[in-house]
Amino acid sequence: MESERYDRILAVMKRKVPDRVPWALWGHFPACKWLNGYSWEKTLRDGEESAKAHMALLRELDYNMDLLKVTPYYRFMAMQWGSKFEFINNEEEAETKEVTVKKTKDWEKLWVLDPKKELREFVRCNEILARDLRRVPFIYTIPSPIIQAMNGVSTPDQVLKDMKENPDALKQGLETITQTTIDFAKACVDAGASGVFLGIGGGGRIWKELDKKQLETYALGYDKRVLDAVKCPIKLMHICSTPAGDPKKLMEEGWFKKYPVDAINWASHSWTPVKKGKELYSDKFCICGGLDHEAVLRKGTPKQVEEAAKKAIESCAEGGGFMLGPGCTVFQDMPIANYNAVGRAVWKYGAYKK
C-alpha cells in the first residue's frame, strides 16, 4: 500500500517520528446512532453490510482517520459454534440466550471453523475494504482465545471451574478456538487487511481471578501462538479492563512486554496513565490511546474533547511512537461532533516540527 496514512501508521508502529500524530477511533459502527441505514445484526451475516458501514463512517467525518479498525460483534466465532445472542433495536450489546459449552464435556463439541465456510462473510468484509479503500490501512479485530471461551463460547464460571477441576478438557477447547483464530487471522491478512487488533482481558475478570502462572498458560500462551502465526505490519493489542478487574500491577512491572505486538492500547484514564505507559513501554511498543472513551468522548463537549486530545499529544507525542485513540471501544451514542473534534485537534496540535 502506498499512502501518507499508511506511511504515518507504519512509522509509529516502528516507534519512529512521522509528519504528524496519527489518530483512530473505533466503535460498533453499524450500531452508531448517527450512522443510519446499517444493521448491527445483519453485519454478522453479510460481509458487504459490515464493509459498507465502516466506509460510511469514514465518509461522514470531516477529518481523515489514519487507521480503520474493523469491529465485528466480538462473539462472532461463538455464534458459529452455536451460542445464541439476541439483537434488539440495533443496540451494540446483545443479551446472551445460550452458550455452546454448558458443561465440561461440551468442549469436545467445538471444531475448527473454516474461513472459507463458517467465517466466509467476515473474510469477505476484508476483501471489500481492501478493494474499495485502497489508500486507508485497516485492521480486523481478533478476540483472545481465552476471552472467547469465557465470554461467548462458555461462561466465566464454567471456564474457571474447568481450569481448576478439568484443565485437559478446557485446553482441548482452547486448542480448537486458537487454531480457528489463527486460520481466520491469516485469511483476513491474505484478503487485504494491514494487520490485526487483538483484544485481551475482555471483561477484566481474568486480571482478578487468574494468577500470573495461569495468565501465562491460558492467556499469554494461546495469544502468542495466534500473534506469532500471523505475518503483518500492524499488530495492535487492546488490554481490556472493567471495574471487575484491571492489570495495573502487571502493566507497571512490564509484564506485557512478553506479547509479540507492535502497539498497545488500554484505558489509561482508569489505571496506568498513558504518559507513564509510554515511559514503561516505548522501547518495545507504539503507544495508542490517551482519550477517555466515556467521560470525554461520549459525554464531553467538542471543546473538552479537543482539550483532552491536545493534552494527550503534549504528553506523549515527543519522540514518535504514539497514536491518538480511545482507551476502549467508543459508545454507539458518541456524537459525531466529538469524532471531528479529535481530528481537528490532531491537525492543530499534532504536527512534528522539522
N, C-alpha and C positions, 0 to 999 in steps of 0.2 A: 504494500500500500504506500502511496506517495501523497502526503498532505501535510499541511502545517500542524493540524491537530494530532495526527499520528506521530509526527516527529516530536511534538511537545510532550505527549504522553510517554513515548519511548525514552525521552531524555530523563524525565523524573523517575521512571521505573529503574533506570540505571543510576539514580541518585546524582544526576547532573543538573546543571542550570539551563533551563530553556529560555525562550524570549520573554515569556510571562508565566505566571502561575496558572496551571490548568484547573478546570473545575468540572464537576459532575454531580448530579443529584439523581437518586433512584427511588422509585416507589412502585406501587402496584398500578401502573399506568392505565390499563384497561378499566380500572375501577376509579380513576381520578374524577372528582366531582365536576370539574370544568371541562373535561375532555369527553364530550357527549358522543354517543353513537357507537361505542365499543363495549362488548360484553366481556366481563372478567371471567365468567364461567365458560363462554364459548372459546376463549383462548386456549382452554385445555383440550379442545377437540380439533382446533383449526389453527395451524401454524401461521397461516396468512393473516388471520384476525390479530394474533399477537404481534406480528411484524408491523402491520398497519397501525396498530395502536401506538407502538413505540415511535414509529416515524411521524405520526400525527403530533405527538408531543414535541418532537424537535421542530416541526414547522410552526407550532404555536408560540414558541419562545422568541423574545426579542434579541436574545444573545445566544450565540452558538456554544453549546456544551462541547467539551473536548473529548468526552468519552461517554458512550451509551452503555449502561448496564441493563441487560435484559432480565426482567424479573418475572418468572412464571410463578404460579401458586407453588409454594415450597414443598407441598406434599404430592407433587405431580407423579413421582415414581410410585409412592404408596398407593395411589389410585389405580395404577395399572396392576398391582398385586391384589386388589380387591377392597381396599379400605374405602369408606364412603363418607363424603362430606356434603353438607347442604349449603348451597349458594342462594342468598336471598337479596333481591334489590341491588345487585351489583356491589355489595359490600365486600371489602377486601378480606375480611375474616369469614370463614365458613365453619359452621358447627360440625364437630366430629359425630357421625352417626354410628360408625362401625369401623374397627380396625381389623386387619388381617390376622395378626398374631395375638390371640386372646389367651393362649396358654403355651407352655414351653414347647410342646410337640409341634406347634404351628410354624416354628422357624423352618421346619423341613418343607413347608408348602411353597416357599419362595423359589423362584427360578430366575436365571439371568435374563433380564429384559433386553430385547433386540432393538438397537437404534433404527433398524430398517422396518420394524414392525410396530411393537407396542409404543415406542418412543419416536416414531417417524415424524409426527406433526411438530414436535419440539425441535427436531433437527431441521425440518423444513423452514421453520422460523429463521434460523441462521442463514439458510440458503437465500431466502428472500432479502434479508437485510444486507447480506454481502453483495447481492446483485444491485440493489436499489440505493444503498447509502454510498458505497464506493470509497468515499473520502473520510468517512467517520469511523474511527475504530470502535468496536463494540465487543463486550464480553458477556458470556452467558453464566447464569447462576447455577452452581453445583452444590447441593447440600452435603454436609459431612455425613458419612455413613452412620455414625453413632446417633446423630441427631435425627436422621431419617428413621432409625429404629425406634427411638424414644418418642418422636412426635409425628406419628402418621402410620407407620407400619405396625407399631405396637404402642404401648403407653410407657411413660417413665417408670411407673411402679412395676410393670412386668419386666422391663429391661433390668432394673436394679435388683429385682428378685432373682432373675436368671443369672445375673453377674455374680451373685453370691452363691446360689444353690445349683445352677446348671450352666456353668460357663462354656462348656463344649457346645451345647445347643445354641447359645447366644452367638458364639464365634462362628458357627455354621451359617447362621442367618447373616451375620456381618460380612462373611466371605461373599455371599451372593449379592448383597447390597453394594459392596465395594467393587466387585467385578462389573456390575451393572453401571456404576458411576464412572468407572474407568472407560468402559466402552462408549458410554454416552458423551463424556467429555471429549474424547478423541474425535467422535463423529461431529461434534459442534465445531471444533477447530478445523477439521477437514472440510466442513461446509462453509467456512469463511470467517468464523469468529477469531478475533485477535487474541483471545485468551479466556480465562475463566475467573469467576468470582466464587470463592469457597466460603460458605457460611459455617462457622463452628460455634459451639456453645449455645445453640438455639434454646431460648427459654431460661438460660442461666443456671439451670438446676445442676448440671454436671460440675460446675465450679464449687457448689456447696456439698454435693453428695460423694464425689469421687476424690480419692487421694491421688497424689502425684503418680504413683505406680499404676493405678487404674487408668488415669488420664493418658499415660504414655502407652498403655496396652490397648485400650478401647477407643481412644480418640486420636491421638497423635499417630499411632501405628498405622491405622487404616487411612487416615488423611494423607500421610506421607506416600502411601502406595498410590493413591489417586494422583497426587501432585507430581510425583516422580515419573509417572507413566505418560503424562500429557506434556508435549513439547510445544510451547507457545511463548510469545514475547511478553505477555501480561498475565501474571498470576496475583490477583488481589484477594486478600483474606480479611473477612469481617469477623471480629471476635465479639460475639453477641453476649449481652448481659441483660438482666432484668432485676427487679427487686428481689427475685428468688435467689440471686447469686451473681457475684462478679469476680473476675480473676485478678484483682488488683495486686495481690501478693505475688502471683505468678508473673504478672506483667512487669512489676518493678524489680524482680530478680533476674529478668532477662530470659525467662523460660521459653517464650515464643520464638526465640531465635532458632529453635530446633526445626521450625517449619520452612520448607523449601519454596518460599514465595518471593515475589518482588516488592509487594506493598502490603501494609496492614492498615486496618480501619477499625475504630471502636468508639463507643460513646464516651468521648473524653470529658464531657460535661458531668458525667456521673461518677467516674473514678479517676484514673490517671489522666491528668491534663495533657492536651495534645503537645504542648511545648516540652513537657517532661518526657513524653513518649518519644519525641524526636531526639532528645538528648540521649535516651537509653538505646534507641534502635536505628539511628540514622546511619550507622556503619554497616547495617545489614539490609534495611528496607527503606523504600519510599514510604513516607507517612501521608495518609489520606484522612481527611476529616476536618474537625475544628468547629463544626456548626451543630448546635443543639437542635435535633430534629423535631422536638416537641415545643419547648418553651419559646424558641426563637423562630424556627422555620414555619411551624404550624400556627402559633399563637401571636407571634410578634408582628409589628408593623414593618412595611418595607424599609423604613429608616432604621429600625432596630436590626433588621437582617443585614443591611449594608454595613452598619457599625460593627456587628459581630464578625462579618466576613473580613472587614478591614483589620480588626484586632487579630484574627487568626493568621492573616497574611503577614502582619507585622511580627507575630510571634514565631512563625515557622518557615517563612519563605527564604530567609538568608541561607545561602549555600546550595539552594535547589533541593531536589528530592522531596518535594511537597506538592500535593494536590488538594485543593479545597473541596470539601464534600460534607455530607451529613454524618452524624455519629451512628445512624442506623437508618433503615428504610423510612422515607418520609411518609406522612399520613396522606390518605387519599383526599382529604379536605384542605391540604396546604394550598393557599391562594396562589394563583399564577403570578400575581404581583411580587410575591416573595421569591419565586424562581428567578424572575427578571432582576430582582434586587441583588441576588448573588452574582449574576452575570455582570451587572453594572459595576458592582464593587471590584470585580476582577479586572475589568477594563480600566477603572480609575486608579486602582492601587496595586495591581499585580504585575506590572511590567518590571523587568530587571534592568538596572542601569548598565549600559555598556561602557 
